[in-house]
């Protein structure tokens, strides 16, 4: 699973990090930082929940070609 954050759209509400702190990190101003690594399968649900918590929908979750996903 890969996560892309549209940093131009992010308004710094920090709901992603509040919902899934294991996945999303914030900069010193409270804006979501880009995620360069693949998200481990064990954190997939948290990653999706954090993305859904974003009021601007600035976070895109791309599933990693798993069968049945």
Biopython code that builds the backbone (N, CA, C, O; Angstrom):
import numpy as np
from Bio.PDB.StructureBuilder import StructureBuilder

atoms = [
    (1, "UNK", "N", (0.837, -1.165, 0.000)),
    (1, "UNK", "CA", (0.000, 0.000, 0.000)),
    (1, "UNK", "C", (0.891, 1.240, 0.000)),
    (1, "UNK", "O", (1.884, 1.320, 0.723)),
    (2, "UNK", "N", (0.505, 2.195, -0.829)),
    (2, "UNK", "CA", (1.242, 3.448, -0.907)),
    (2, "UNK", "C", (0.286, 4.594, -0.625)),
    (2, "UNK", "O", (-0.873, 4.568, -1.038)),
    (3, "UNK", "N", (0.780, 5.589, 0.076)),
    (3, "UNK", "CA", (-0.012, 6.764, 0.412)),
    (3, "UNK", "C", (0.612, 7.979, -0.251)),
    (3, "UNK", "O", (1.822, 8.196, -0.183)),
    (4, "UNK", "N", (-0.245, 8.768, -0.894)),
    (4, "UNK", "CA", (0.191, 10.026, -1.488)),
    (4, "UNK", "C", (-0.568, 11.152, -0.812)),
    (4, "UNK", "O", (-1.790, 11.096, -0.676)),
    (5, "UNK", "N", (0.166, 12.179, -0.386)),
    (5, "UNK", "CA", (-0.450, 13.333, 0.259)),
    (5, "UNK", "C", (-0.285, 14.536, -0.642)),
    (5, "UNK", "O", (0.831, 14.895, -1.017)),
    (6, "UNK", "N", (-1.401, 15.160, -0.991)),
    (6, "UNK", "CA", (-1.374, 16.385, -1.783)),
    (6, "UNK", "C", (-1.089, 17.529, -0.814)),
    (6, "UNK", "O", (-2.005, 18.064, -0.189)),
    (7, "UNK", "N", (0.168, 17.897, -0.696)),
    (7, "UNK", "CA", (0.571, 18.900, 0.290)),
    (7, "UNK", "C", (-0.003, 20.286, -0.016)),
    (7, "UNK", "O", (-0.109, 21.122, 0.882)),
    (8, "UNK", "N", (-0.371, 20.531, -1.262)),
    (8, "UNK", "CA", (-0.989, 21.821, -1.609)),
    (8, "UNK", "C", (-2.433, 21.884, -1.115)),
    (8, "UNK", "O", (-2.966, 22.968, -0.878)),
    (9, "UNK", "N", (-3.060, 20.727, -0.961)),
    (9, "UNK", "CA", (-4.450, 20.671, -0.520)),
    (9, "UNK", "C", (-4.563, 20.542, 0.999)),
    (9, "UNK", "O", (-5.552, 20.984, 1.583)),
    (10, "UNK", "N", (-3.572, 19.946, 1.635)),
    (10, "UNK", "CA", (-3.583, 19.749, 3.089)),
    (10, "UNK", "C", (-3.700, 21.099, 3.790)),
    (10, "UNK", "O", (-2.947, 22.031, 3.508)),
    (11, "UNK", "N", (-4.668, 21.183, 4.717)),
    (11, "UNK", "CA", (-4.871, 22.431, 5.465)),
    (11, "UNK", "C", (-4.361, 22.365, 6.890)),
    (11, "UNK", "O", (-4.502, 23.328, 7.644)),
    (12, "UNK", "N", (-3.767, 21.239, 7.271)),
    (12, "UNK", "CA", (-3.161, 21.130, 8.595)),
    (12, "UNK", "C", (-4.134, 20.855, 9.721)),
    (12, "UNK", "O", (-3.870, 21.228, 10.864)),
    (13, "UNK", "N", (-5.257, 20.209, 9.428)),
    (13, "UNK", "CA", (-6.206, 19.857, 10.491)),
    (13, "UNK", "C", (-5.648, 18.765, 11.396)),
    (13, "UNK", "O", (-6.058, 18.651, 12.551)),
    (14, "UNK", "N", (-4.724, 17.965, 10.887)),
    (14, "UNK", "CA", (-4.041, 16.897, 11.630)),
    (14, "UNK", "C", (-4.961, 15.748, 12.011)),
    (14, "UNK", "O", (-4.632, 14.975, 12.910)),
    (15, "UNK", "N", (-6.083, 15.618, 11.362)),
    (15, "UNK", "CA", (-6.995, 14.519, 11.673)),
    (15, "UNK", "C", (-6.410, 13.170, 11.269)),
    (15, "UNK", "O", (-6.687, 12.155, 11.910)),
    (16, "UNK", "N", (-5.606, 13.154, 10.215)),
    (16, "UNK", "CA", (-4.973, 11.896, 9.797)),
    (16, "UNK", "C", (-4.087, 11.359, 10.911)),
    (16, "UNK", "O", (-4.155, 10.180, 11.258)),
    (17, "UNK", "N", (-3.258, 12.229, 11.467)),
    (17, "UNK", "CA", (-2.337, 11.809, 12.524)),
    (17, "UNK", "C", (-3.069, 11.498, 13.827)),
    (17, "UNK", "O", (-2.646, 10.623, 14.583)),
    (18, "UNK", "N", (-4.150, 12.201, 14.089)),
    (18, "UNK", "CA", (-4.932, 11.918, 15.297)),
    (18, "UNK", "C", (-5.611, 10.560, 15.188)),
    (18, "UNK", "O", (-5.761, 9.852, 16.184)),
    (19, "UNK", "N", (-6.021, 10.200, 13.976)),
    (19, "UNK", "CA", (-6.705, 8.930, 13.744)),
    (19, "UNK", "C", (-5.728, 7.772, 13.627)),
    (19, "UNK", "O", (-6.000, 6.676, 14.116)),
    (20, "UNK", "N", (-4.598, 8.009, 12.984)),
    (20, "UNK", "CA", (-3.621, 6.935, 12.728)),
    (20, "UNK", "C", (-2.205, 7.443, 12.957)),
    (20, "UNK", "O", (-1.454, 7.616, 11.997)),
    (21, "UNK", "N", (-1.826, 7.683, 14.206)),
    (21, "UNK", "CA", (-0.498, 8.235, 14.483)),
    (21, "UNK", "C", (0.663, 7.310, 14.108)),
    (21, "UNK", "O", (1.799, 7.762, 13.972)),
    (22, "UNK", "N", (0.377, 6.018, 13.942)),
    (22, "UNK", "CA", (1.426, 5.069, 13.555)),
    (22, "UNK", "C", (1.791, 5.225, 12.083)),
    (22, "UNK", "O", (2.853, 4.779, 11.648)),
    (23, "UNK", "N", (0.897, 5.865, 11.315)),
    (23, "UNK", "CA", (1.077, 5.974, 9.872)),
    (23, "UNK", "C", (1.455, 7.395, 9.450)),
    (23, "UNK", "O", (2.371, 7.589, 8.651)),
    (24, "UNK", "N", (0.748, 8.380, 9.990)),
    (24, "UNK", "CA", (0.904, 9.765, 9.531)),
    (24, "UNK", "C", (1.726, 10.589, 10.509)),
    (24, "UNK", "O", (1.516, 10.546, 11.721)),
    (25, "UNK", "N", (2.665, 11.339, 9.953)),
    (25, "UNK", "CA", (3.484, 12.256, 10.745)),
    (25, "UNK", "C", (3.199, 13.675, 10.278)),
    (25, "UNK", "O", (2.816, 13.906, 9.131)),
    (26, "UNK", "N", (3.393, 14.610, 11.184)),
    (26, "UNK", "CA", (3.145, 16.018, 10.884)),
    (26, "UNK", "C", (4.433, 16.817, 10.960)),
    (26, "UNK", "O", (5.358, 16.457, 11.688)),
    (27, "UNK", "N", (4.487, 17.905, 10.201)),
    (27, "UNK", "CA", (5.625, 18.807, 10.327)),
    (27, "UNK", "C", (5.386, 19.737, 11.517)),
    (27, "UNK", "O", (4.373, 19.619, 12.206)),
    (28, "UNK", "N", (6.304, 20.646, 11.752)),
    (28, "UNK", "CA", (6.213, 21.524, 12.922)),
    (28, "UNK", "C", (5.004, 22.460, 12.866)),
    (28, "UNK", "O", (4.624, 23.032, 13.888)),
    (29, "UNK", "N", (4.398, 22.625, 11.694)),
    (29, "UNK", "CA", (3.217, 23.480, 11.552)),
    (29, "UNK", "C", (1.912, 22.682, 11.566)),
    (29, "UNK", "O", (0.831, 23.265, 11.477)),
    (30, "UNK", "N", (2.002, 21.366, 11.675)),
    (30, "UNK", "CA", (0.818, 20.529, 11.746)),
    (30, "UNK", "C", (0.329, 19.991, 10.420)),
    (30, "UNK", "O", (-0.772, 19.446, 10.343)),
    (31, "UNK", "N", (1.132, 20.134, 9.369)),
    (31, "UNK", "CA", (0.759, 19.616, 8.057)),
    (31, "UNK", "C", (1.324, 18.208, 7.877)),
    (31, "UNK", "O", (2.412, 17.896, 8.361)),
    (32, "UNK", "N", (0.565, 17.363, 7.174)),
    (32, "UNK", "CA", (0.992, 15.979, 6.946)),
    (32, "UNK", "C", (2.249, 15.941, 6.091)),
    (32, "UNK", "O", (2.359, 16.643, 5.085)),
    (33, "UNK", "N", (3.189, 15.113, 6.508)),
    (33, "UNK", "CA", (4.428, 14.931, 5.756)),
    (33, "UNK", "C", (4.240, 13.846, 4.698)),
    (33, "UNK", "O", (3.498, 12.890, 4.920)),
    (34, "UNK", "N", (4.901, 13.984, 3.557)),
    (34, "UNK", "CA", (4.838, 12.930, 2.548)),
    (34, "UNK", "C", (5.357, 11.607, 3.111)),
    (34, "UNK", "O", (6.241, 11.586, 3.967)),
    (35, "UNK", "N", (4.804, 10.527, 2.626)),
    (35, "UNK", "CA", (5.203, 9.191, 3.061)),
    (35, "UNK", "C", (5.929, 8.532, 1.907)),
    (35, "UNK", "O", (5.343, 8.283, 0.854)),
    (36, "UNK", "N", (7.203, 8.250, 2.106)),
    (36, "UNK", "CA", (8.021, 7.688, 1.038)),
    (36, "UNK", "C", (8.006, 6.165, 1.008)),
    (36, "UNK", "O", (8.175, 5.565, -0.054)),
    (37, "UNK", "N", (7.805, 5.538, 2.158)),
    (37, "UNK", "CA", (7.850, 4.077, 2.243)),
    (37, "UNK", "C", (6.460, 3.474, 2.067)),
    (37, "UNK", "O", (5.449, 4.144, 2.277)),
    (38, "UNK", "N", (6.423, 2.225, 1.687)),
    (38, "UNK", "CA", (5.159, 1.500, 1.616)),
    (38, "UNK", "C", (4.638, 1.278, 3.031)),
    (38, "UNK", "O", (5.414, 1.078, 3.965)),
    (39, "UNK", "N", (3.338, 1.316, 3.176)),
    (39, "UNK", "CA", (2.719, 1.091, 4.479)),
    (39, "UNK", "C", (2.642, -0.414, 4.718)),
    (39, "UNK", "O", (2.164, -1.151, 3.857)),
    (40, "UNK", "N", (3.104, -0.875, 5.874)),
    (40, "UNK", "CA", (3.015, -2.309, 6.169)),
    (40, "UNK", "C", (1.560, -2.776, 6.193)),
    (40, "UNK", "O", (0.666, -2.020, 6.573)),
    (41, "UNK", "N", (1.333, -4.006, 5.792)),
    (41, "UNK", "CA", (-0.021, -4.561, 5.776)),
    (41, "UNK", "C", (-0.704, -4.456, 7.137)),
    (41, "UNK", "O", (-1.919, -4.268, 7.206)),
    (42, "UNK", "N", (0.051, -4.572, 8.200)),
    (42, "UNK", "CA", (-0.522, -4.508, 9.544)),
    (42, "UNK", "C", (-1.129, -3.138, 9.855)),
    (42, "UNK", "O", (-1.958, -3.023, 10.759)),
    (43, "UNK", "N", (-0.727, -2.101, 9.117)),
    (43, "UNK", "CA", (-1.240, -0.746, 9.354)),
    (43, "UNK", "C", (-2.183, -0.282, 8.245)),
    (43, "UNK", "O", (-2.525, 0.899, 8.181)),
    (44, "UNK", "N", (-2.600, -1.188, 7.382)),
    (44, "UNK", "CA", (-3.442, -0.811, 6.242)),
    (44, "UNK", "C", (-4.770, -0.205, 6.671)),
    (44, "UNK", "O", (-5.185, 0.810, 6.112)),
    (45, "UNK", "N", (-5.445, -0.797, 7.643)),
    (45, "UNK", "CA", (-6.733, -0.255, 8.087)),
    (45, "UNK", "C", (-6.566, 1.136, 8.683)),
    (45, "UNK", "O", (-7.375, 2.027, 8.423)),
    (46, "UNK", "N", (-5.518, 1.323, 9.482)),
    (46, "UNK", "CA", (-5.258, 2.635, 10.073)),
    (46, "UNK", "C", (-4.959, 3.674, 8.995)),
    (46, "UNK", "O", (-5.403, 4.818, 9.090)),
    (47, "UNK", "N", (-4.205, 3.273, 7.972)),
    (47, "UNK", "CA", (-3.887, 4.187, 6.876)),
    (47, "UNK", "C", (-5.151, 4.655, 6.176)),
    (47, "UNK", "O", (-5.300, 5.842, 5.884)),
    (48, "UNK", "N", (-6.065, 3.725, 5.906)),
    (48, "UNK", "CA", (-7.333, 4.067, 5.254)),
    (48, "UNK", "C", (-8.175, 4.980, 6.144)),
    (48, "UNK", "O", (-8.751, 5.957, 5.666)),
    (49, "UNK", "N", (-8.247, 4.662, 7.437)),
    (49, "UNK", "CA", (-9.038, 5.473, 8.364)),
    (49, "UNK", "C", (-8.484, 6.894, 8.463)),
    (49, "UNK", "O", (-9.243, 7.862, 8.499)),
    (50, "UNK", "N", (-7.159, 7.011, 8.507)),
    (50, "UNK", "CA", (-6.541, 8.333, 8.548)),
    (50, "UNK", "C", (-6.828, 9.137, 7.292)),
    (50, "UNK", "O", (-7.058, 10.344, 7.363)),
    (51, "UNK", "N", (-6.815, 8.472, 6.143)),
    (51, "UNK", "CA", (-7.126, 9.149, 4.882)),
    (51, "UNK", "C", (-8.578, 9.612, 4.870)),
    (51, "UNK", "O", (-8.871, 10.721, 4.421)),
    (52, "UNK", "N", (-9.480, 8.781, 5.354)),
    (52, "UNK", "CA", (-10.892, 9.142, 5.383)),
    (52, "UNK", "C", (-11.175, 10.282, 6.369)),
    (52, "UNK", "O", (-12.169, 10.993, 6.227)),
    (53, "UNK", "N", (-10.311, 10.453, 7.357)),
    (53, "UNK", "CA", (-10.497, 11.520, 8.340)),
    (53, "UNK", "C", (-10.131, 12.894, 7.792)),
    (53, "UNK", "O", (-10.466, 13.910, 8.400)),
    (54, "UNK", "N", (-9.448, 12.938, 6.652)),
    (54, "UNK", "CA", (-9.016, 14.209, 6.075)),
    (54, "UNK", "C", (-10.202, 14.944, 5.461)),
    (54, "UNK", "O", (-10.805, 14.437, 4.515)),
    (55, "UNK", "N", (-10.555, 16.128, 5.971)),
    (55, "UNK", "CA", (-11.702, 16.841, 5.418)),
    (55, "UNK", "C", (-11.486, 17.352, 3.999)),
    (55, "UNK", "O", (-12.454, 17.574, 3.271)),
    (56, "UNK", "N", (-10.246, 17.539, 3.599)),
    (56, "UNK", "CA", (-9.948, 18.005, 2.240)),
    (56, "UNK", "C", (-9.749, 16.867, 1.249)),
    (56, "UNK", "O", (-9.627, 17.106, 0.048)),
    (57, "UNK", "N", (-9.716, 15.638, 1.739)),
    (57, "UNK", "CA", (-9.413, 14.473, 0.907)),
    (57, "UNK", "C", (-8.077, 14.654, 0.197)),
    (57, "UNK", "O", (-7.938, 14.374, -0.994)),
    (58, "UNK", "N", (-7.110, 15.125, 0.955)),
    (58, "UNK", "CA", (-5.766, 15.369, 0.421)),
    (58, "UNK", "C", (-4.906, 14.113, 0.427)),
    (58, "UNK", "O", (-3.769, 14.138, -0.044)),
    (59, "UNK", "N", (-5.436, 13.018, 0.955)),
    (59, "UNK", "CA", (-4.675, 11.773, 1.068)),
    (59, "UNK", "C", (-5.274, 10.723, 0.149)),
    (59, "UNK", "O", (-6.474, 10.449, 0.187)),
    (60, "UNK", "N", (-4.410, 10.138, -0.682)),
    (60, "UNK", "CA", (-4.841, 9.064, -1.584)),
    (60, "UNK", "C", (-4.135, 7.776, -1.168)),
    (60, "UNK", "O", (-2.916, 7.752, -0.995)),
    (61, "UNK", "N", (-4.902, 6.727, -1.012)),
    (61, "UNK", "CA", (-4.379, 5.419, -0.648)),
    (61, "UNK", "C", (-4.440, 4.540, -1.885)),
    (61, "UNK", "O", (-5.502, 4.352, -2.478)),
    (62, "UNK", "N", (-3.293, 4.008, -2.264)),
    (62, "UNK", "CA", (-3.214, 3.118, -3.421)),
    (62, "UNK", "C", (-2.906, 1.717, -2.916)),
    (62, "UNK", "O", (-1.870, 1.469, -2.299)),
    (63, "UNK", "N", (-3.816, 0.827, -3.190)),
    (63, "UNK", "CA", (-3.621, -0.561, -2.782)),
    (63, "UNK", "C", (-2.498, -1.165, -3.611)),
    (63, "UNK", "O", (-2.292, -0.787, -4.764)),
    (64, "UNK", "N", (-1.790, -2.086, -3.026)),
    (64, "UNK", "CA", (-0.631, -2.694, -3.679)),
    (64, "UNK", "C", (-1.001, -3.971, -4.395)),
    (64, "UNK", "O", (-0.566, -5.024, -3.929)),
    (65, "UNK", "N", (-1.723, -3.992, -5.429)),
    (65, "UNK", "CA", (-1.948, -5.139, -6.267)),
    (65, "UNK", "C", (-2.183, -6.471, -5.596)),
    (65, "UNK", "O", (-1.984, -7.506, -6.232)),
    (66, "UNK", "N", (-2.600, -6.498, -4.327)),
    (66, "UNK", "CA", (-2.886, -7.777, -3.682)),
    (66, "UNK", "C", (-4.128, -8.381, -4.312)),
    (66, "UNK", "O", (-5.053, -7.657, -4.680)),
    (67, "UNK", "N", (-4.156, -9.679, -4.438)),
    (67, "UNK", "CA", (-5.343, -10.351, -4.983)),
    (67, "UNK", "C", (-6.472, -10.225, -3.966)),
    (67, "UNK", "O", (-6.284, -10.426, -2.766)),
    (68, "UNK", "N", (-7.645, -9.885, -4.484)),
    (68, "UNK", "CA", (-8.803, -9.743, -3.617)),
    (68, "UNK", "C", (-8.860, -8.389, -2.942)),
    (68, "UNK", "O", (-9.765, -8.156, -2.140)),
    (69, "UNK", "N", (-7.941, -7.490, -3.226)),
    (69, "UNK", "CA", (-7.955, -6.181, -2.578)),
    (69, "UNK", "C", (-8.648, -5.172, -3.439)),
    (69, "UNK", "O", (-8.758, -4.007, -3.058)),
]
sb = StructureBuilder()
sb.init_structure("model")
sb.init_model(0)
sb.init_chain("A")
sb.init_seg("    ")
for serial, (resi, resn, name, xyz) in enumerate(atoms, 1):
    if name == "N":
        sb.init_residue(resn, " ", resi, " ")
    sb.init_atom(name, np.array(xyz, "f"), 0.0, 1.0, " ", f" {name:<3s}", serial, name[0])
structure = sb.get_structure()
